[in-house]
């Protein structure tokens, strides 16, 4: 039958290398980035992320991010860099229909900024993917 049952496995006897890749989640973030206000990546503070062009959409500034690992991200969290001031917000999404409609080429996430409802706002931010 080529199977192992509970009678053959002793607690503590299996190691991560005994299991198929992906069975045990990796430790830490899948990818992360510090994105400058102009949309470029701060390479010294980023890992496994590339910026790709956004589609033009009147009234909005989108940052499109591509995770360059084999594993696709399941979520993203974006945080404004430094003191953002009152009324500044950031929204991040990995939802495929939202990303595809706003980015050119392959992208995994979209980040958009606003200051009190003005979405033509640029601001540096951090993004973490898991």
N, CA, C and O of each residue as an XYZ file, in Angstrom:
520
protein
N       0.817     -1.198      0.000
C       0.000      0.000      0.000
C       0.854      1.253      0.000
O       0.360      2.324     -0.353
N       2.106      1.157      0.380
C       3.014      2.306      0.366
C       2.523      3.450      1.250
O       2.665      4.612      0.872
N       1.963      3.159      2.390
C       1.490      4.215      3.277
C       2.065      3.985      4.675
O       2.451      2.878      5.049
N       2.102      5.070      5.414
C       2.599      5.019      6.788
C       1.426      5.374      7.693
O       0.759      6.388      7.488
N       1.184      4.558      8.668
C       0.088      4.793      9.606
C       0.613      5.281     10.935
O       1.823      5.400     11.129
N      -0.287      5.561     11.845
C       0.096      6.083     13.157
C       0.935      5.094     13.955
O       1.715      5.505     14.815
N       0.793      3.812     13.690
C       1.585      2.819     14.420
C       3.058      2.856     14.017
O       3.913      2.428     14.792
N       3.371      3.359     12.822
C       4.750      3.388     12.347
C       5.468      4.705     12.656
O       6.686      4.783     12.496
N       4.762      5.717     13.085
C       5.368      7.022     13.328
C       5.399      7.294     14.825
O       4.374      7.222     15.502
N       6.588      7.606     15.333
C       6.776      7.935     16.734
C       6.798      9.456     16.846
O       7.434     10.124     16.030
N       6.107     10.017     17.855
C       6.111     11.471     18.046
C       7.536     12.008     18.031
O       8.423     11.469     18.693
N       7.743     13.075     17.269
C       9.053     13.717     17.204
C      10.012     13.072     16.223
O      11.149     13.528     16.101
N       9.597     12.024     15.514
C      10.532     11.330     14.624
C      10.560     11.918     13.214
O      11.513     11.665     12.476
N       9.563     12.683     12.819
C       9.552     13.276     11.484
C      10.232     14.640     11.502
O      10.075     15.419     12.442
N      10.981     14.908     10.454
C      11.652     16.193     10.276
C      11.033     16.899      9.078
O      10.359     16.261      8.270
N      11.249     18.200      8.951
C      10.724     18.962      7.819
C      11.201     18.375      6.497
O      10.451     18.368      5.521
N      12.439     17.883      6.448
C      12.974     17.323      5.202
C      12.295     16.003      4.824
O      12.428     15.555      3.685
N      11.575     15.375      5.749
C      10.841     14.147      5.463
C       9.519     14.414      4.742
O       8.904     13.493      4.204
N       9.090     15.659      4.733
C       7.788     16.009      4.174
C       7.920     16.677      2.814
O       8.962     17.245      2.485
N       6.872     16.604      2.043
C       6.799     17.225      0.728
C       6.923     18.743      0.875
O       6.430     19.320      1.844
N       7.588     19.389     -0.096
C       7.735     20.841     -0.078
C       6.375     21.507     -0.017
O       5.449     21.096     -0.716
N       6.246     22.525      0.809
C       5.001     23.273      0.936
C       4.079     22.770      2.033
O       3.111     23.449      2.376
N       4.352     21.601      2.591
C       3.513     21.064      3.660
C       3.663     21.913      4.918
O       2.685     22.182      5.616
N       4.878     22.325      5.196
C       5.149     23.191      6.341
C       5.373     24.600      5.801
O       6.270     24.795      4.982
N       4.588     25.590      6.231
C       4.756     26.942      5.714
C       6.124     27.504      6.074
O       6.677     27.204      7.133
N       6.662     28.326      5.173
C       7.956     28.944      5.424
C       7.818     29.990      6.523
O       6.730     30.513      6.763
N       8.902     30.280      7.169
C       8.923     31.279      8.221
C       9.170     32.654      7.614
O       9.937     32.778      6.659
N       8.547     33.662      8.140
C       8.756     35.020      7.667
C       7.903     35.351      6.458
O       7.100     34.541      5.996
N       8.096     36.560      5.960
C       7.316     37.045      4.830
C       7.765     36.375      3.535
O       8.943     36.071      3.350
N       6.813     36.157      2.656
C       7.092     35.641      1.323
C       7.895     36.672      0.534
O       8.843     36.326     -0.171
N       7.511     37.924      0.658
C       8.179     39.036     -0.020
C       7.853     40.324      0.718
O       6.853     40.406      1.431
N       8.709     41.336      0.541
C       8.440     42.641      1.138
C       9.133     43.718      0.322
O      10.096     43.447     -0.395
N       8.635     44.939      0.437
C       9.217     46.031     -0.335
C       9.040     47.359      0.366
O       8.048     47.602      1.054
N      10.032     48.210      0.169
C       9.895     49.626      0.486
C       9.811     50.310     -0.870
O      10.765     50.288     -1.648
N       8.666     50.913     -1.144
C       8.438     51.571     -2.428
C       8.541     53.072     -2.209
O       7.858     53.642     -1.359
N       9.415     53.703     -2.999
C       9.620     55.143     -2.901
C       8.414     55.897     -3.460
O       7.603     55.335     -4.196
N       8.311     57.159     -3.106
C       7.195     57.984     -3.544
C       7.030     57.993     -5.068
O       5.911     58.063     -5.576
N       8.160     57.923     -5.795
C       8.091     57.949     -7.263
C       7.772     56.586     -7.869
O       7.759     56.445     -9.092
N       7.514     55.579     -7.032
C       7.127     54.261     -7.525
C       8.274     53.310     -7.765
O       8.054     52.200     -8.250
N       9.495     53.708     -7.442
C      10.640     52.814     -7.598
C      10.835     52.001     -6.320
O      10.408     52.401     -5.237
N      11.486     50.863     -6.472
C      11.773     49.980     -5.330
C      13.073     50.406     -4.656
O      14.068     50.676     -5.329
N      13.060     50.463     -3.349
C      14.260     50.653     -2.538
C      14.874     49.266     -2.368
O      14.500     48.526     -1.458
N      15.818     48.914     -3.245
C      16.356     47.550     -3.309
C      16.985     47.097     -1.993
O      16.922     45.914     -1.661
N      17.586     48.008     -1.244
C      18.236     47.639      0.015
C      17.226     47.184      1.071
O      17.591     46.485      2.017
N      15.970     47.574      0.916
C      14.942     47.242      1.892
C      13.787     46.465      1.276
O      12.641     46.583      1.710
N      14.101     45.672      0.261
C      13.073     44.910     -0.443
C      13.588     43.524     -0.795
O      14.792     43.303     -0.927
N      12.637     42.582     -0.947
C      12.993     41.212     -1.312
C      11.845     40.607     -2.116
O      10.696     40.607     -1.674
N      12.166     40.095     -3.292
C      11.213     39.355     -4.140
C      10.021     40.179     -4.617
O       8.927     39.639     -4.782
N      10.216     41.483     -4.842
C       9.134     42.334     -5.346
C       9.669     43.225     -6.459
O      10.770     43.765     -6.359
N       8.875     43.375     -7.527
C       9.185     44.296     -8.618
C       7.972     45.189     -8.840
O       6.835     44.774     -8.619
N       8.223     46.418     -9.279
C       7.149     47.343     -9.614
C       6.901     47.238    -11.108
O       7.847     47.192    -11.895
N       5.634     47.200    -11.504
C       5.288     47.214    -12.926
C       4.347     48.383    -13.175
O       3.704     48.870    -12.246
N       4.261     48.840    -14.425
C       3.440     50.021    -14.708
C       1.954     49.793    -14.436
O       1.422     48.694    -14.593
N       1.320     50.869    -14.026
C      -0.132     50.853    -13.805
C      -0.818     51.426    -15.030
O      -0.237     52.230    -15.758
N      -2.047     51.013    -15.253
C      -2.867     51.626    -16.288
C      -3.237     53.032    -15.839
O      -3.374     53.298    -14.644
N      -3.394     53.916    -16.790
C      -3.821     55.276    -16.466
C      -5.294     55.248    -16.067
O      -6.123     54.682    -16.780
N      -5.608     55.841    -14.961
C      -6.999     55.961    -14.545
C      -7.156     57.326    -13.907
O      -6.549     57.612    -12.875
N      -7.956     58.151    -14.510
C      -8.109     59.531    -14.076
C      -8.474     59.604    -12.593
O      -9.422     58.970    -12.131
N      -7.701     60.387    -11.875
C      -8.000     60.619    -10.474
C      -7.352     59.663     -9.497
O      -7.527     59.812     -8.288
N      -6.598     58.669     -9.995
C      -5.999     57.675     -9.105
C      -4.525     57.477     -9.420
O      -4.115     57.526    -10.580
N      -3.739     57.256     -8.385
C      -2.345     56.843     -8.543
C      -2.233     55.440     -7.968
O      -2.398     55.235     -6.766
N      -1.950     54.471     -8.843
C      -1.809     53.081     -8.422
C      -0.353     52.665     -8.452
O       0.401     53.084     -9.330
N       0.042     51.847     -7.500
C       1.341     51.199     -7.494
C       1.068     49.711     -7.709
O       0.400     49.078     -6.891
N       1.579     49.156     -8.801
C       1.371     47.738     -9.117
C       2.630     46.964     -8.754
O       3.732     47.337     -9.159
N       2.468     45.887     -7.991
C       3.603     45.120     -7.483
C       3.514     43.663     -7.940
O       2.443     43.055     -7.941
N       4.660     43.129     -8.324
C       4.772     41.737     -8.747
C       5.664     40.999     -7.762
O       6.808     41.395     -7.541
N       5.150     39.938     -7.174
C       5.957     39.091     -6.297
C       6.691     38.102     -7.191
O       6.062     37.377     -7.963
N       8.007     38.068     -7.094
C       8.838     37.308     -8.034
C       9.174     35.895     -7.553
O      10.076     35.261     -8.101
N       8.474     35.399     -6.554
C       8.683     34.029     -6.087
C       7.750     33.092     -6.846
O       6.809     33.542     -7.499
N       8.012     31.787     -6.761
C       7.138     30.807     -7.395
C       5.786     30.738     -6.699
O       4.761     30.501     -7.339
N       5.790     30.943     -5.401
C       4.559     30.882     -4.615
C       3.806     32.206     -4.732
O       4.375     33.270     -4.489
N       2.553     32.140     -5.096
C       1.732     33.344     -5.212
C       1.345     33.851     -3.826
O       1.076     33.050     -2.931
N       1.313     35.158     -3.640
C       0.912     35.686     -2.337
C      -0.574     35.502     -2.084
O      -1.387     35.530     -3.008
N      -0.910     35.315     -0.829
C      -2.312     35.179     -0.433
C      -2.855     36.486      0.128
O      -4.063     36.723      0.104
N      -1.961     37.336      0.633
C      -2.398     38.631      1.144
C      -1.258     39.631      1.102
O      -0.093     39.262      0.951
N      -1.607     40.900      1.236
C      -0.640     41.989      1.285
C      -1.110     43.006      2.313
O      -2.305     43.262      2.460
N      -0.146     43.578      3.019
C      -0.422     44.670      3.945
C       0.496     45.814      3.552
O       1.707     45.626      3.428
N      -0.067     46.990      3.356
C       0.733     48.169      3.007
C       0.611     49.191      4.124
O      -0.473     49.427      4.658
N       1.755     49.800      4.469
C       1.820     50.792      5.533
C       2.556     52.012      5.013
O       3.621     51.886      4.410
N       2.002     53.185      5.238
C       2.656     54.411      4.810
C       3.985     54.575      5.531
O       4.106     54.250      6.712
N       4.974     55.080      4.815
C       6.304     55.287      5.354
C       6.357     56.596      6.138
O       5.905     57.637      5.662
N       6.904     56.528      7.322
C       7.108     57.731      8.121
C       5.819     58.370      8.583
O       4.768     57.730      8.627
N       5.913     59.619      8.922
C       4.742     60.353      9.382
C       3.881     60.695      8.183
O       4.312     61.432      7.296
N       2.686     60.174      8.152
C       1.820     60.353      6.997
C       0.881     61.545      7.142
O       0.383     62.055      6.138
N       0.633     61.990      8.341
C      -0.265     63.117      8.532
C      -1.722     62.692      8.533
O      -2.068     61.598      8.089
N      -2.550     63.556      9.028
C      -3.978     63.273      9.126
C      -4.597     63.150      7.743
O      -4.239     63.884      6.822
N      -5.513     62.230      7.611
C      -6.248     62.082      6.368
C      -5.565     61.245      5.314
O      -6.164     60.989      4.270
N      -4.325     60.799      5.537
C      -3.636     59.954      4.555
C      -3.950     58.499      4.838
O      -3.869     58.040      5.977
N      -4.308     57.785      3.793
C      -4.603     56.366      3.932
C      -3.974     55.585      2.787
O      -3.607     56.149      1.757
N      -3.858     54.296      2.984
C      -3.382     53.400      1.938
C      -4.296     52.188      1.897
O      -4.782     51.716      2.925
N      -4.515     51.699      0.693
C      -5.316     50.501      0.498
C      -4.516     49.551     -0.375
O      -3.929     49.970     -1.373
N      -4.485     48.276     -0.011
C      -3.746     47.280     -0.784
C      -4.651     46.086     -1.049
O      -5.465     45.711     -0.206
N      -4.501     45.491     -2.230
C      -5.336     44.352     -2.581
C      -4.567     43.359     -3.440
O      -3.756     43.747     -4.281
N      -4.832     42.066     -3.219
C      -4.324     41.007     -4.094
C      -5.485     40.357     -4.851
O      -5.297     39.332     -5.507
N      -6.667     40.939     -4.766
C      -7.836     40.396     -5.446
C      -7.617     40.456     -6.965
O      -7.462     41.550     -7.508
N      -7.598     39.316     -7.662
C      -7.237     39.281     -9.088
C      -8.015     40.241     -9.980
O      -7.416     40.882    -10.843
N      -9.322     40.360     -9.801
C     -10.092     41.252    -10.680
C      -9.715     42.713    -10.460
O      -9.722     43.493    -11.412
N      -9.391     43.100     -9.246
C      -8.981     44.472     -8.954
C      -7.589     44.741     -9.527
O      -7.347     45.802    -10.103
N      -6.676     43.781     -9.370
C      -5.298     43.944     -9.849
C      -5.255     43.991    -11.371
O      -4.642     44.895    -11.939
N      -5.889     43.042    -12.036
C      -5.854     42.949    -13.496
C      -6.389     44.212    -14.159
O      -5.853     44.645    -15.179
N      -7.413     44.793    -13.611
C      -8.000     45.988    -14.204
C      -7.169     47.238    -14.046
O      -7.438     48.238    -14.711
N      -6.169     47.214    -13.190
C      -5.392     48.412    -12.908
C      -3.926     48.331    -13.288
O      -3.233     49.348    -13.295
N      -3.441     47.138    -13.603
C      -2.013     46.967    -13.866
C      -1.757     46.429    -15.268
O      -2.548     45.657    -15.810
N      -0.644     46.851    -15.837
C      -0.194     46.329    -17.122
C       0.688     45.120    -16.850
O       1.552     45.180    -15.975
N       0.496     44.035    -17.567
C       1.339     42.859    -17.367
C       0.973     42.112    -16.099
O      -0.098     42.303    -15.522
N       1.912     41.240    -15.675
C       1.676     40.388    -14.516
C       1.901     41.177    -13.229
O       2.997     41.682    -12.988
N       0.881     41.278    -12.423
C       0.997     41.925    -11.116
C       0.262     41.070    -10.108
O      -0.706     40.385    -10.440
N       0.732     41.116     -8.870
C       0.095     40.368     -7.793
C      -0.692     41.251     -6.846
O      -1.564     40.768     -6.124
N      -0.389     42.559     -6.845
C      -1.059     43.450     -5.892
C      -1.101     44.872     -6.420
O      -0.291     45.280     -7.252
N      -2.072     45.609     -5.909
C      -2.203     47.035     -6.197
C      -2.258     47.772     -4.866
O      -2.930     47.341     -3.929
N      -1.537     48.896     -4.798
C      -1.591     49.772     -3.632
C      -2.011     51.149     -4.139
O      -1.497     51.629     -5.150
N      -2.936     51.774     -3.440
C      -3.391     53.116     -3.798
C      -3.396     53.981     -2.538
O      -3.745     53.518     -1.452
N      -3.001     55.246     -2.703
C      -2.940     56.203     -1.593
C      -4.058     57.216     -1.729
O      -4.590     57.430     -2.818
N      -4.407     57.831     -0.623
C      -5.303     58.980     -0.694
C      -5.021     59.921      0.467
O      -4.593     59.506      1.544
N      -5.274     61.200      0.216
C      -5.275     62.206      1.279
C      -6.669     62.797      1.271
O      -7.052     63.518      0.349
N      -7.419     62.482      2.306
C      -8.781     62.977      2.456
C      -9.584     62.834      1.169
O     -10.258     63.768      0.736
N      -9.501     61.639      0.558
C     -10.290     61.354     -0.631
C      -9.617     61.681     -1.953
O     -10.154     61.326     -3.002
N      -8.456     62.347     -1.948
C      -7.731     62.647     -3.181
C      -6.822     61.466     -3.501
O      -5.828     61.250     -2.808
N      -7.147     60.699     -4.541
C      -6.398     59.497     -4.882
C      -5.261     59.764     -5.865
O      -4.649     58.817     -6.359
N      -4.965     61.031     -6.162
C      -3.812     61.369     -6.996
C      -2.630     61.685     -6.081
O      -1.913     62.663     -6.291
N      -2.443     60.870     -5.094
C      -1.448     61.104     -4.052
C      -0.302     60.115     -4.177
O      -0.527     58.918     -4.354
N       0.915     60.606     -4.085
C       2.100     59.751     -4.046
C       2.671     59.792     -2.635
O       2.757     60.854     -2.019
N       3.055     58.637     -2.137
C       3.671     58.572     -0.818
C       4.443     57.259     -0.723
O       3.961     56.222     -1.179
N       5.625     57.296     -0.140
C       6.411     56.084      0.058
C       5.675     55.150      1.031
O       4.973     55.601      1.937
N       5.855     53.841      0.821
C       5.170     52.875      1.682
C       5.958     51.574      1.752
O       6.874     51.336      0.965
N       5.578     50.742      2.712
C       6.091     49.399      2.859
C       4.972     48.423      2.513
O       3.809     48.666      2.835
N       5.325     47.322      1.857
C       4.356     46.275      1.555
C       4.946     44.939      1.982
O       6.111     44.651      1.708
N       4.144     44.132      2.649
C       4.563     42.803      3.097
C       3.580     41.790      2.554
O       2.366     41.951      2.684
N       4.118     40.733      1.936
C       3.299     39.685      1.340
C       3.462     38.377      2.099
O       4.566     38.022      2.513
N       2.359     37.665      2.279
C       2.372     36.326      2.859
C       1.542     35.401      1.998
O       1.418     34.216      2.307
